[in-house]
Amino acid sequence: MRAASRTGEHPFDWTDPGTWDAALDGVHALYLVQLNGSRLVRPFVDNALRHGVRRIVLASGRGLDDPDYIRGNGDIRNAALDSEAAVRDSGLEWTISRPGWFAQTFTEGIYADAVRAGELRLPAGDGAASFLDADDVAAVVVAALTGDDHVGRTYELSGPRAVTLTEVAATLSEITGRAIRYVPLSRPEYVAELVRQGVSGKDVEAFANVAESLRLRKDAHVSDGVQRALGRAPRTFAAAIQGVEAVIDPPVRQGR
Ligand SMILES: NC(=O)c1ccc[n+]([C@@H]2O[C@H](COP(=O)([O-])OP(=O)(O)OC[C@H]3O[C@@H](n4cnc5c(N)ncnc54)[C@H](OP(=O)(O)O)[C@@H]3O)[C@@H](O)[C@H]2O)c1
């Protein structure tokens, strides 16, 4: 197995096609995480064919069929749809993974710092999502790379039920033994906080739109992809973040 990215053992940069050939050399099956908003999957797949790649699993996302899934996300959505079409039309054995929100968003992703600070301050009302264990995504990808039952399938992946942000905070508090609360903000309040933190104008709107999709429960429905691909139910939010103390504790301790 070979993991390739800008900082990994095998250097690969989407934005530098000069790094593509080395990453593909000797590869038969490939898991591709696209660079959001770029149109690079199509030329990359052409390269993969020349290198003798036979199978490709593409990381995509839920909500691509809904133009209003995340406001202002049109360019990213259109690029992802083009990536999916490139893979489906490639002649390779293909599988597409369409995950929703990762549970690890709160422990390693964009909201991890807020969790470390003890307050999840978001303009998300009583929003919810069917948060998904990133390990379940990995298990589906491994199954698709190594087994023959997943060829030509698109898997929409979610956790087992919708979880509100209040429940997220309560579960994080329970598991870590620390007070972590969800504080609903208005959009203007959230925007003002991000601006004070030095986030740039374009990113401020993007963050606010992502939180809005939580408020509107755009990703709260449940999909059957984990069950279909693995023959078992997806892991719960609480199970996904077990052991999270190790991830969120150290920086807080340093500041105590
Ligand atoms: N987080 C979620 O809840 C969620 C839900 C559904 C779908 N997704 C999608 O899943 C994908 C991964 O999400 P994530 O949250 O795991 O993202 P992430 O934490 O930002 O990971 C991005 C990875 O891509 C690599 N990377 C970044 N720029 C690169 C470049 N120019 N060339 C090569 N590699 C590059 C990074 O490694 P290096 O720094 O070493 O290059 C890193 O390992 C994204 O497409 C995202 O839209 C995420």
The ligand as a Tripos MOL2 file, in Angstrom:
@<TRIPOS>MOLECULE
LIG
   48    52     1     0     0
SMALL
NO_CHARGES

@<TRIPOS>ATOM
      1 N1        -14.7830   16.2200    6.9750 N.am      1 LIG1
      2 C1        -16.0150   15.8270    6.6250 C.2       1 LIG1
      3 O1        -16.9650   15.7980    7.4500 O.2       1 LIG1
      4 C2        -16.2910   15.3730    5.1930 C.ar      1 LIG1
      5 C3        -17.5440   14.8510    4.8850 C.ar      1 LIG1
      6 C4        -17.8030   14.4170    3.5760 C.ar      1 LIG1
      7 C5        -16.8180   14.5140    2.6100 C.ar      1 LIG1
      8 N2        -15.6090   15.0540    2.9400 N.ar      1 LIG1
      9 C6        -14.5980   15.1380    1.8710 C.3       1 LIG1
     10 O2        -13.5550   14.2170    2.1530 O.3       1 LIG1
     11 C7        -12.2990   14.7540    1.7080 C.3       1 LIG1
     12 C8        -11.3200   14.7350    2.8590 C.3       1 LIG1
     13 O3        -11.8660   15.5160    3.9050 O.3       1 LIG1
     14 P1        -11.0530   15.7660    5.2250 P.3       1 LIG1
     15 O4        -11.9380   16.5090    6.1500 O.co2     1 LIG1
     16 O5        -10.3940   14.4810    5.6530 O.co2     1 LIG1
     17 O6         -9.9370   16.7780    4.6710 O.3       1 LIG1
     18 P2         -8.5530   17.1440    5.3000 P.3       1 LIG1
     19 O7         -8.4820   16.7200    6.7320 O.co2     1 LIG1
     20 O8         -8.3510   18.5660    4.9700 O.co2     1 LIG1
     21 O9         -7.5200   16.2040    4.5190 O.3       1 LIG1
     22 C9         -7.0850   16.5830    3.3010 C.3       1 LIG1
     23 C10        -5.9660   15.6070    2.8910 C.3       1 LIG1
     24 O10        -5.6510   15.9520    1.5710 O.3       1 LIG1
     25 C11        -4.2480   16.1500    1.4600 C.3       1 LIG1
     26 N3         -4.0880   17.2560    0.5250 N.ar      1 LIG1
     27 C12        -4.4780   18.5380    0.6850 C.ar      1 LIG1
     28 N4         -4.1050   19.2650   -0.3900 N.ar      1 LIG1
     29 C13        -3.4760   18.4300   -1.2380 C.ar      1 LIG1
     30 C14        -2.8600   18.5630   -2.5010 C.ar      1 LIG1
     31 N5         -2.7800   19.7470   -3.1410 N.pl3     1 LIG1
     32 N6         -2.3350   17.4630   -3.0900 N.ar      1 LIG1
     33 C15        -2.3560   16.2700   -2.4670 C.ar      1 LIG1
     34 N7         -2.9270   16.0580   -1.2610 N.ar      1 LIG1
     35 C16        -3.4770   17.1350   -0.6530 C.ar      1 LIG1
     36 C17        -3.7230   16.4850    2.8380 C.3       1 LIG1
     37 O11        -2.4310   15.9110    3.0480 O.3       1 LIG1
     38 P3         -1.0940   16.7830    2.8030 P.3       1 LIG1
     39 O12        -1.2310   18.0130    3.6340 O.co2     1 LIG1
     40 O13         0.0170   15.8620    3.2200 O.co2     1 LIG1
     41 O14        -1.0480   17.0720    1.3320 O.co2     1 LIG1
     42 C18        -4.7250   15.7440    3.7310 C.3       1 LIG1
     43 O15        -4.2520   14.4420    4.0430 O.3       1 LIG1
     44 C19       -12.6090   16.1570    1.1740 C.3       1 LIG1
     45 O16       -12.7390   16.0720   -0.2260 O.3       1 LIG1
     46 C20       -13.9270   16.4920    1.8350 C.3       1 LIG1
     47 O17       -14.6740   17.4060    1.0590 O.3       1 LIG1
     48 C21       -15.3140   15.4640    4.2000 C.ar      1 LIG1
@<TRIPOS>BOND
     1     1     2 1
     2     2     3 2
     3     2     4 1
     4     4     5 ar
     5     4    48 ar
     6     5     6 ar
     7     6     7 ar
     8     7     8 ar
     9     8     9 1
    10     8    48 ar
    11     9    10 1
    12     9    46 1
    13    10    11 1
    14    11    12 1
    15    11    44 1
    16    12    13 1
    17    13    14 1
    18    14    15 2
    19    14    16 1
    20    14    17 1
    21    17    18 1
    22    18    19 2
    23    18    20 1
    24    18    21 1
    25    21    22 1
    26    22    23 1
    27    23    24 1
    28    23    42 1
    29    24    25 1
    30    25    26 1
    31    25    36 1
    32    26    27 ar
    33    26    35 ar
    34    27    28 ar
    35    28    29 ar
    36    29    30 ar
    37    29    35 ar
    38    30    31 1
    39    30    32 ar
    40    32    33 ar
    41    33    34 ar
    42    34    35 ar
    43    36    37 1
    44    36    42 1
    45    37    38 1
    46    38    39 2
    47    38    40 1
    48    38    41 1
    49    42    43 1
    50    44    45 1
    51    44    46 1
    52    46    47 1
@<TRIPOS>SUBSTRUCTURE
     1 LIG1         1 GROUP 0 **** ****
